[in-house]
């Protein structure tokens, strides 16, 4: 199965369900096969595995994580995988969480055709639906305390998107363009959709550096999902112009 894209999720319940909907609207005509696996632990545990073994084969590691992964990756070897994308939460409440580990992971997983490309959700995957169509989408009102304990409940109370599996293409484009604006606000202090040439400079490393500079010192985190940013990264300018 040459030219296969591997999506690696932190969890096995929430993220794959989100991608079922995304796949329906964005990947139906894709030339590459798309498969997925779940790590079933936080990014900080993955960091420890890599720290202990710098030559770790992520494909074999995933097979060892669950029987479902073994099934999903059956018959697949590393040469079959053309691109790897990883989706993890920032979640500073997790055991062993440090910003230094995030920095190293972003440096290691910065190219989809090599080790893989990491997309981080702040503070966690539920940030993808931290929008209310009747309220403000401005980043100035969309950061949360680092110590927030019930973020999932907070989002469910305000979100216009209760079940992302029920969203349509217009909902996904709304979520994606609002996420683009949020990323631009974090980096450039401007809550608008930038030109594509400017947007591609807003990568995961730059976003994290701005979180470290502008929000984390104040014990806050700017809410941002990595999943819509992956969609734009993958499909590029052609999709970007339709947002």
C-alpha positions as CSV (number, residue, x, y, z in Angstrom):
1,X,0.0,0.0,0.0
2,X,2.5,2.6,-1.2
3,X,1.8,6.3,-0.7
4,X,-0.1,5.9,2.5
5,X,-0.7,8.7,5.0
6,X,-0.6,7.7,8.7
7,X,-2.5,9.8,11.2
8,X,-1.4,9.2,14.8
9,X,-3.9,10.3,17.5
10,X,-3.3,10.8,21.2
11,X,-6.6,9.0,22.1
12,X,-8.7,6.3,20.5
13,X,-12.2,7.8,21.0
14,X,-12.4,11.5,20.4
15,X,-9.9,12.3,17.6
16,X,-10.8,9.4,15.2
17,X,-14.5,10.3,15.4
18,X,-13.6,13.9,14.4
19,X,-11.6,12.6,11.5
20,X,-14.5,10.5,10.3
21,X,-16.3,13.7,9.5
22,X,-13.2,15.5,8.1
23,X,-12.4,12.5,5.9
24,X,-16.0,12.7,4.5
25,X,-15.6,16.3,3.3
26,X,-11.9,16.7,2.6
27,X,-10.3,13.4,1.8
28,X,-12.8,11.6,-0.4
29,X,-11.0,12.4,-3.6
30,X,-7.5,12.1,-2.1
31,X,-5.1,10.0,-4.1
32,X,-3.4,8.6,-1.1
33,X,-4.7,6.0,1.3
34,X,-5.3,7.4,4.8
35,X,-4.9,5.1,7.9
36,X,-4.8,5.9,11.6
37,X,-3.6,4.6,14.9
38,X,-3.8,5.8,18.5
39,X,-1.0,6.2,20.9
40,X,-3.4,6.1,23.9
41,X,-1.3,8.3,26.1
42,X,-0.1,11.9,26.4
43,X,2.7,13.4,24.4
44,X,4.9,13.4,27.5
45,X,4.8,9.6,27.6
46,X,5.8,9.5,24.0
47,X,8.7,11.9,24.8
48,X,9.9,9.5,27.5
49,X,9.9,6.6,25.0
50,X,11.9,8.6,22.5
51,X,14.3,9.8,25.3
52,X,15.0,6.1,26.1
53,X,15.4,5.1,22.5
54,X,16.3,7.8,19.9
55,X,16.1,5.3,17.1
56,X,12.5,4.3,18.0
57,X,10.4,3.0,15.1
58,X,7.1,4.7,15.6
59,X,5.2,2.2,13.4
60,X,6.3,-0.7,15.6
61,X,5.7,1.3,18.8
62,X,2.1,1.9,17.6
63,X,1.5,-1.8,16.9
64,X,2.5,-2.6,20.5
65,X,0.1,-0.1,21.9
66,X,-3.1,-1.9,21.1
67,X,-4.8,-4.7,19.2
68,X,-6.8,-2.2,17.2
69,X,-3.5,-0.6,16.0
70,X,-2.2,-4.0,15.0
71,X,-5.4,-4.5,12.9
72,X,-5.3,-1.0,11.4
73,X,-1.6,-1.3,10.5
74,X,-1.7,-4.9,9.3
75,X,0.5,-5.5,6.3
76,X,1.9,-1.9,6.5
77,X,5.7,-1.4,6.7
78,X,7.6,1.9,7.1
79,X,8.4,2.1,3.3
80,X,4.6,2.2,2.6
81,X,4.2,5.3,4.7
82,X,4.8,8.5,2.7
83,X,3.6,11.0,5.3
84,X,3.1,10.8,9.1
85,X,1.0,13.4,11.1
86,X,0.7,13.3,14.9
87,X,-2.0,15.0,16.9
88,X,-1.5,15.5,20.6
89,X,-2.8,17.8,23.4
90,X,-0.7,20.4,25.2
91,X,-2.4,19.5,28.5
92,X,0.1,20.8,31.0
93,X,-1.8,19.0,33.8
94,X,-0.5,15.7,32.5
95,X,2.1,13.8,34.5
96,X,5.6,14.8,33.4
97,X,4.4,17.8,31.5
98,X,7.1,20.5,30.7
99,X,7.5,23.1,28.0
100,X,11.0,21.9,27.3
101,X,9.6,18.5,26.2
102,X,7.1,20.1,23.9
103,X,10.0,22.1,22.3
104,X,12.0,19.0,21.7
105,X,9.0,17.1,20.2
106,X,8.3,20.0,17.8
107,X,11.9,19.9,16.7
108,X,11.9,16.1,16.3
109,X,8.5,15.9,14.6
110,X,8.7,18.8,12.1
111,X,8.6,17.0,8.7
112,X,5.8,14.7,7.6
113,X,8.0,12.8,5.2
114,X,10.6,11.9,7.8
115,X,9.8,11.4,11.5
116,X,6.4,12.9,11.2
117,X,4.8,16.3,11.7
118,X,3.3,17.2,15.0
119,X,0.2,19.3,15.5
120,X,-0.7,20.4,19.0
121,X,-4.1,21.3,20.4
122,X,-4.1,23.9,23.3
123,X,-5.1,22.9,25.9
124,X,-6.7,19.8,24.4
125,X,-8.6,18.3,21.4
126,X,-11.9,19.9,22.5
127,X,-10.5,23.3,21.5
128,X,-11.6,22.4,17.9
129,X,-15.2,23.3,18.9
130,X,-14.4,26.2,21.2
131,X,-16.6,28.5,19.0
132,X,-20.0,30.1,19.4
133,X,-21.4,31.5,16.2
134,X,-23.4,34.1,18.2
135,X,-20.5,35.3,20.2
136,X,-17.0,36.7,19.7
137,X,-14.3,34.5,18.1
138,X,-11.6,36.9,19.1
139,X,-8.5,35.4,20.8
140,X,-8.6,38.2,23.4
141,X,-11.7,36.4,24.8
142,X,-10.5,32.9,24.0
143,X,-7.7,32.0,26.3
144,X,-8.1,29.9,29.5
145,X,-6.1,29.5,32.7
146,X,-3.4,26.9,32.6
147,X,-4.9,25.4,35.7
148,X,-8.4,25.0,34.2
149,X,-9.7,21.6,35.4
150,X,-13.1,21.3,33.6
151,X,-12.2,22.5,30.1
152,X,-14.4,19.9,28.4
153,X,-17.4,21.1,30.3
154,X,-16.6,24.7,29.6
155,X,-16.5,24.1,25.8
156,X,-19.7,22.0,25.9
157,X,-21.5,25.0,27.5
158,X,-20.6,27.5,24.9
159,X,-20.0,25.6,21.7
160,X,-22.2,25.8,18.6
161,X,-20.9,22.4,17.6
162,X,-22.1,19.8,20.1
163,X,-21.4,16.7,18.0
164,X,-18.7,17.3,15.4
165,X,-19.8,14.2,13.5
166,X,-23.0,16.0,12.6
167,X,-21.2,19.0,11.0
168,X,-21.3,19.7,7.3
169,X,-18.7,21.2,5.0
170,X,-19.8,24.7,5.8
171,X,-19.3,24.1,9.5
172,X,-15.8,22.7,8.9
173,X,-14.9,25.7,6.7
174,X,-16.1,28.0,9.5
175,X,-14.1,26.1,12.1
176,X,-11.0,26.1,9.9
177,X,-11.1,29.8,9.0
178,X,-11.7,30.8,12.6
179,X,-8.8,28.6,13.7
180,X,-6.6,30.3,11.0
181,X,-7.6,33.7,12.4
182,X,-6.8,32.5,16.0
183,X,-3.4,31.3,14.9
184,X,-2.7,34.7,13.3
185,X,-3.9,36.5,16.4
186,X,-1.5,34.4,18.6
187,X,1.5,35.1,16.4
188,X,0.7,38.5,14.8
189,X,-1.9,40.0,17.2
190,X,-4.3,40.4,14.3
191,X,-7.6,38.5,14.4
192,X,-8.0,38.2,10.6
193,X,-7.3,35.7,7.9
194,X,-3.9,36.6,6.5
195,X,-2.7,36.1,2.9
196,X,-1.6,32.5,2.3
197,X,2.1,33.5,2.0
198,X,1.9,35.0,5.5
199,X,-0.1,32.2,6.9
200,X,2.4,29.5,6.0
201,X,5.0,31.2,8.2
202,X,2.7,30.5,11.2
203,X,4.0,27.0,11.9
204,X,3.7,24.8,15.0
205,X,7.0,26.0,16.4
206,X,6.2,29.7,15.9
207,X,2.8,29.2,17.6
208,X,4.4,27.5,20.6
209,X,7.0,30.2,20.9
210,X,4.3,32.8,21.0
211,X,2.3,30.8,23.6
212,X,5.5,30.8,25.7
213,X,6.0,34.5,25.3
214,X,2.5,35.9,25.5
215,X,0.3,33.6,27.4
216,X,2.1,30.9,29.5
217,X,4.0,33.5,31.7
218,X,0.6,34.8,32.7
219,X,-0.6,31.3,33.6
220,X,-2.9,31.2,30.6
221,X,-3.0,29.3,27.3
222,X,-4.5,30.6,24.0
223,X,-7.1,28.1,22.9
224,X,-6.2,26.6,19.5
225,X,-6.8,23.3,17.7
226,X,-4.1,21.7,15.6
227,X,-6.5,19.7,13.5
228,X,-7.9,22.5,11.2
229,X,-4.3,23.8,10.8
230,X,-3.3,20.3,9.6
231,X,-6.1,20.5,7.0
232,X,-4.8,23.8,5.6
233,X,-1.2,22.5,5.8
234,X,-2.1,19.4,3.9
235,X,-4.3,20.8,1.2
236,X,-2.5,24.1,0.8
237,X,-3.4,27.3,-1.0
238,X,-6.2,25.8,-3.2
239,X,-8.2,25.0,-0.1
240,X,-7.1,28.2,1.7
241,X,-8.7,30.4,-1.0
242,X,-12.1,28.7,-0.4
243,X,-12.2,29.6,3.3
